[in-house]
Amino acid sequence: MRGRIGAKGIKFSFNLDLTGVSRIIILACGTSWHSGLIGKYIIERMTGIPVEVDYASEFRYRNPLINSSDLVMVISQSGETADTLGALKIAKTKGAKTLGVVNVVGSTIAREVEGGIFLNAGPEIGVASTKAFTCQITALVLLGLYLQQVKGFWVDSSFLEQLKEIPNLVKEILKQADRIKEIAQKIKDNSNALNLGRGTNFPVALEGALKLKEISYIHAEGYPAAEMKHGPIALIGENMPVVFLATKDETYEKVLSNMQEVKARKGRIFAVVNYGDELARKLAEEVIEVPQVNDLLSPIINVIPLQLLAYYVADLKGIDVDKPRNLAKSVTVE
């Protein structure tokens, strides 16, 4: 955020005219794809511009329909992801405007796009992406606000103030590390887990499950909570930990209903909830409390406990959290 929130609104250094953009296509892989899904919620809500999100690895092997009024946005921590770079080249040949959201300055994607947003997250030492993910979401929020300005919309000053407060709220959650480690102790011996969320927190559930897979080697799946009834509910029993994103937004009551369904089937519920939420606490075996913020900002807050949970599960199992097996920091091959 630093240097990008000014007295007159959001400032970016790229020289790219976005006034005529009629559609945005976000291309990414892995964790960056999850941030792209959140970006879809953010940008469509803020601007009314339709957003599509595609795996770069799938996009490049079909015949995508793109034109010059489209903005193709590629997201990559390293800026060297082979599939994302390949998809970017296809978008350029079809005449689309291109924008990169990358962390590594001087990377190939940073050089290939017409305009870019650097994350400025600093180098990520561990293979599994964490701070780059939260910075990607933040960059997408800033882009949504920037597009509001471009389209002449009113920018909510209270929303901007909440955004500025996010770093302090993250610090609050980090103080709960010991508590989250206690919960990790209850999960570490399981072979499977299910992460569920709705709305902007569905991609957070995906990301939390990915982190459990990547660094603790637990087979974890992320699902939209409503989709649980369309298959995954068959897996729920006494030995299945189910992690809910149950913070308060327009889907809150529905998530509580899903929690009741899991509880009725003797599933073990672990939930990320807002401070003082007694309704969710009654349904869960354990809760992790987080501050309540605007639902477009909640993924930045809500993913932190899931990252810490995966970290402590792996650590308690004696796994090297920085170098999980079979993974590379930058995926430079297809």
For each residue, the residues with C-beta under 8 A, 3 or more apart:
1: 4 5 138 142 163 164
2: 120
3: 11
4: 1 10 11 12 142
5: 1 10 11 142 160 163 164
6: 9 10 11
7:
8: 11
9: 6 145 146 149 155
10: 4 5 6 142 145 146 149
11: 3 4 5 6 8
12: 4 115 117 142 143 146
13:
14: 99 114 115 116 117
15: 115
16: 97 99 114 115
17: 20 97
18: 21 71 97 146 147 150
19: 150 151
20: 17 69
21: 18 24 49 69 70 71 97 147
22: 49 50 69 70
23: 49 50 51 52 69 70 71
24: 21 43 49 50 51 52 70 71 72 73
25: 51 52 53 54 64 66 70 71 72 73 91 96
26: 36 39 40 51 52 53 54 73 74 75
27: 36 54 55 56 59 72 73 74 75 84 87 88 91
28: 32 33 35 36 53 55 56 74 75 76 81 84
29: 32 33 55 56 57 76 81 83 84 331
30: 33 34 129 210 331
31: 34 35 77 128 129 132 133 207 210
32: 28 29 35 36 75 76 77 81 84 101 129 133 136
33: 28 29 30 36 37 53 55 56 75
34: 30 31 37 38 133 203 204 206 207 210
35: 28 31 32 38 39 75 133 136 137 140 203
36: 26 27 28 32 33 39 40 53 73 75 140
37: 33 34 40 41 53 202 203 206
38: 34 35 41 42 137 140 200 203 204 299
39: 26 35 36 42 43 51 53 73 75 136 137 140 143 144
40: 26 36 37 43 44 51 52 53
41: 37 38 44 45 199 200 296
42: 38 39 45 46 137 140 141 144 200 296
43: 24 39 40 46 47 49 51 140 143 144 147
44: 40 41 47 48 49 50 51
45: 41 42 144 296
46: 42 43 144 145 147 148 153 296
47: 43 44 144 147 148 151 153
48: 44 151
49: 21 22 23 24 43 44 147
50: 22 23 24 44
51: 23 24 25 26 39 40 43 44
52: 23 24 25 26 40
53: 25 26 28 33 36 37 39 40
54: 25 26 27 58 59 64 87
55: 27 28 29 33 58 59 83
56: 27 28 29 33 59 60 74 81 83 84 86 87 88
57: 29 60 61 83 87 334
58: 54 55 61 62
59: 27 54 55 56 62 64 87 90
60: 56 57 83 86 87 90
61: 57 58
62: 58 59
63:
64: 25 54 59 90 91 94
65:
66: 25 70 72 91 94 95 96
67: 70 94 95 96
68: 95 96 97
69: 20 21 22 23
70: 21 22 23 24 25 66 67 91 96 97
71: 18 21 23 24 25 96 97 98 99
72: 24 25 27 66 88 91 96 97 98 99
73: 24 25 26 27 36 39 98 99 100 101
74: 26 27 28 56 84 85 87 88 91 98 99 100 101 102 109 113
75: 26 27 28 32 33 35 36 39 84 100 101 102 136
76: 28 29 32 79 80 81 84 85 100 101 102 103 107 109
77: 31 32 102 103 104 119 124 129 132 136 330
78: 81 102 103 104 107 329 330 331
79: 76 100 102 103 104 107 108 109 110
80: 76 85 104 107 108 109 330 332
81: 28 29 32 56 76 78 84 85 109 330 331 332
82: 85 86 331 332 333 334
83: 29 55 56 57 60 86 87 331 334
84: 27 28 29 32 56 74 75 76 81 87 88 109
85: 74 76 80 81 82 88 89 108 109 112
86: 56 60 82 83 89 90 334
87: 27 54 56 57 59 60 74 83 84 90 91
88: 27 56 72 74 84 85 91 92 98 100 109 112 113
89: 85 86 92 93 112
90: 59 60 64 86 87 93 94
91: 25 27 64 66 70 72 74 87 88 94 96 98
92: 88 89 95 96 98 112
93: 89 90
94: 64 66 67 90 91
95: 66 67 68 92
96: 25 66 67 68 70 71 72 91 92
97: 16 17 18 21 68 70 71 72 114 115
98: 71 72 73 74 88 91 92 112 113 114 115
99: 14 16 71 72 73 74 113 114 115 116 117
100: 73 74 75 76 79 88 109 110 112 113 115 116 117
101: 32 73 74 75 76 116 117 119 136 139 140 143
102: 74 75 76 77 78 79 107 109 110 116 117 118 119
103: 76 77 78 79 118 119 120 121 124 132 135
104: 77 78 79 80 107 110
105: 110 118
106: 110 111
107: 76 78 79 80 102 104 110 111
108: 79 80 85 111 112
109: 74 76 79 80 81 84 85 88 100 102 112 113
110: 79 100 102 104 105 106 107 113 116 118
111: 106 107 108
112: 85 88 89 92 98 100 108 109
113: 74 88 98 99 100 109 110 116
114: 14 16 97 98 99
115: 12 14 15 16 97 98 99 100
116: 14 99 100 101 102 110 113
117: 12 14 99 100 101 102 139 142 143
118: 102 103 105 110
119: 77 101 102 103 132 135 136 139
120: 2 103 135
121: 103 124 131 132 135
122: 131
123:
124: 77 103 121 129 130 131 132 329
125: 322
126: 130 215 321 322 323
127: 214 322 323 324 327 328 329
128: 31 211 214 215 310 321 324 327
129: 30 31 32 77 124 132 133
130: 124 126 133 134 211 307
131: 121 122 124 134 135
132: 31 77 103 119 121 124 129 135 136
133: 31 32 34 35 129 130 136 137 207 303
134: 130 131 137 138 170 300 303 304
135: 103 119 120 121 131 132 138 139
136: 32 35 39 75 77 101 119 132 133 139 140
137: 35 38 39 42 133 134 140 141 299 300
138: 1 134 135 141 142 163 166 300
139: 101 117 119 135 136 142 143
140: 35 36 38 39 42 43 101 136 137 143 144
141: 42 137 138 144 145 163 296 297
142: 1 4 5 10 12 117 138 139 145 146
143: 12 39 43 101 117 139 140 146 147
144: 39 42 43 45 46 47 140 141 147 148 296
145: 9 10 46 141 142 148 149 155 159 160
146: 9 10 12 18 142 143 149 150
147: 18 21 43 46 47 49 143 144 150 151
148: 46 47 144 145 151 153 154 155
149: 9 10 145 146 152 153 155
150: 18 19 146 147
151: 19 47 48 147 148
152: 149
153: 46 47 148 149
154: 148
155: 9 145 148 149 159 160
156: 159 160
157: 160 161
158: 161 162
159: 145 155 156 162 163 294 296 297
160: 5 145 155 156 157 163 164
161: 157 158 164 165
162: 158 159 165 166 293 294 297
163: 1 5 138 141 159 160 166 297
164: 1 5 160 161
165: 161 162 168 169
166: 138 162 163 169 170 293 297 300 301
167: 170 171
168: 165 171 172
169: 165 166 172 173 290 291 293 301
170: 134 166 167 173 174 300 301 304
171: 167 168 174 175
172: 168 169 175 176 290 291
173: 169 170 176 290 291 301 304 305 308
174: 170 171 177 304 308
175: 171 172
176: 172 173 179 180 288 289 305 308
177: 174 180 181 308 312
178: 181 182
179: 176 182 183 288
180: 176 177 183 184 288 305 308 309 312
181: 177 178 184 185 308 312 316
182: 178 179 185 186 286
183: 179 180 186 187 270 286 288 309
184: 180 181 187 188 309 312 313 315 316
185: 181 182 188 312 316
186: 182 183 241 268 270 285 286
187: 183 184 190 193 218 241 270 309 313
188: 184 185 216 313 316 317
189:
190: 187 193 218 239 240 241
191: 218 219
192: 218 219 220 221 235 240
193: 187 190 209 212 218 219 220 221 240 241 242 243
194: 209 220 221 223 228 232 235 236 240 241 242 243
195: 205 206 208 209 212 220 221 222 223 242 243 244 245 306
196: 205 222 223 224 225 228 242 243 244 245 255 258
197: 201 202 203 204 205 222 224 225 244 245 255
198: 201 202 224 225 226 245 251 254 255
199: 41 202 249 250 251 295
200: 38 41 42 203 204 249 295 296 298 299
201: 197 198 204 205 245 247 249 251 298 299 302
202: 37 197 198 199 205 206 222 223 224 225
203: 34 35 37 38 197 200 206 207 299
204: 34 38 197 200 201 207 208 245 298 299 302 303 306
205: 195 196 197 201 202 208 209 222 223 224 225 243 245
206: 34 37 195 202 203 209 210 222
207: 31 34 133 203 204 210 211 222 303 306
208: 195 204 205 211 212 220 222 243 245 303 306 307 309 310
209: 193 194 195 205 206 212 213 220 221 222
210: 30 31 34 206 207 213 214 220 222
211: 128 130 207 208 214 215 306 307 309 310 311
212: 193 195 208 209 215 216 218 220 309 310 313
213: 209 210 216 217 218 219 220
214: 127 128 210 211 310 324 327
215: 126 128 211 212 310 311 313 314 319 321 324
216: 188 212 213 310 313 314 317 319
217: 213 314 317 319 324 325
218: 187 190 191 192 193 212 213 313
219: 191 192 193 213
220: 192 193 194 195 208 209 210 212 213
221: 192 193 194 195 209 232
222: 195 196 197 202 205 206 207 208 209 210
223: 194 195 196 202 205 227 228 232
224: 196 197 198 202 205 227
225: 196 197 198 202 205 228 244 251 254 255 258
226: 198 229 254 258
227: 223 224 230 231 232
228: 194 196 223 225 231 232 233 258 261 262
229: 226 233 261
230: 227
231: 227 228 234
232: 194 221 223 227 228 235 236
233: 228 229 236 261 262 265
234: 231
235: 192 194 232 240
236: 194 232 233 240 242 262 265 266 267
237: 240 265 266 267
238: 266 267 268
239: 190 268
240: 190 192 193 194 235 236 237 267 268
241: 186 187 190 193 194 267 268 270
242: 193 194 195 196 236 262 267 268 269 270
243: 193 194 195 196 205 208 270 271 272 306 309
244: 195 196 197 225 255 258 259 262 269 270 271 272 280 284
245: 195 196 197 198 201 204 205 208 255 271 272 302
246: 252 255 256 259 271 272 273 277 280 284
247: 201 252 272 273 274 290 292 295 298 301 302
248: 252 274 277 292
249: 199 200 201 252 295 298
250: 199 295
251: 198 199 201 225 254 255
252: 246 247 248 249 255 256
253: 256 257
254: 198 225 226 251 257 258
255: 196 197 198 225 244 245 246 251 252 258 259
256: 246 252 253 259 260 279 280 283
257: 253 254 260 261
258: 196 225 226 228 244 254 255 261 262
259: 244 246 255 256 262 263 269 271 280 283 284
260: 256 257 263 264 283
261: 228 229 233 257 258 264 265
262: 228 233 236 242 244 258 259 265 267 269
263: 259 260 266 267 269 283
264: 260 261
265: 233 236 237 261 262
266: 236 237 238 263
267: 236 237 238 240 241 242 262 263
268: 186 238 239 240 241 242 285
269: 242 244 259 262 263 283 284 285
270: 183 186 187 241 242 243 244 284 285 286 287 288
271: 243 244 245 246 259 280 281 283 284 286 287 288
272: 243 244 245 246 247 287 288 290 302 305 306
273: 246 247 277 280 281 284 287 288 289 290
274: 247 248 277 289 290 291 292
275: 289 290 291 292
276: 289
277: 246 248 273 274 280 281 287 289
278: 281 282
279: 256 282 283
280: 244 246 256 259 271 273 277 283 284 287
281: 271 273 277 278 284 287
282: 278 279
283: 256 259 260 263 269 271 279 280
284: 244 246 259 269 270 271 273 280 281 287
285: 186 268 269 270
286: 182 183 186 270 271
287: 270 271 272 273 277 280 281 284
288: 176 179 180 183 270 271 272 273 305 309
289: 176 273 274 275 276 277
290: 169 172 173 247 272 273 274 275 301 302 304 305
291: 169 172 173 274 275 301
292: 247 248 274 275 298
293: 162 166 169 297 298 301
294: 159 162 297 298
295: 199 200 247 249 250 298
296: 41 42 45 46 141 144 159 200
297: 141 159 162 163 166 293 294 300 301
298: 200 201 204 247 249 292 293 294 295 301 302
299: 38 137 200 201 203 204 302 303
300: 134 137 138 166 170 297 303 304
301: 166 169 170 173 247 290 291 293 297 298 304
302: 201 204 245 247 272 290 298 299 305 306
303: 133 134 204 207 208 299 300 306 307
304: 134 170 173 174 290 300 301 307 308
305: 173 176 180 272 288 290 302 308 309
306: 195 204 207 208 211 243 272 302 303 309 310
307: 130 208 211 303 304 310 311
308: 173 174 176 177 180 181 304 305 311 312
309: 180 183 184 187 208 211 212 243 288 305 306 312 313
310: 128 208 211 212 214 215 216 306 307 313 314
311: 211 215 307 308 314 315 321
312: 177 180 181 184 185 308 309 315 316
313: 184 187 188 212 215 216 218 309 310 316 317
314: 215 216 217 310 311 317 319 321 324
315: 184 311 312 318 319 321
316: 181 184 185 188 312 313
317: 188 216 217 313 314
318: 315
319: 215 216 217 314 315 324
320: 323 324
321: 126 128 215 311 314 315 324
322: 125 126 127
323: 126 127 320
324: 127 128 214 215 217 314 319 320 321 327
325: 217
326:
327: 127 128 214 324
328: 127 331 332
329: 78 124 127
330: 77 78 80 81
331: 29 30 78 81 82 83 328
332: 80 81 82 328
333: 82
334: 57 82 83 86
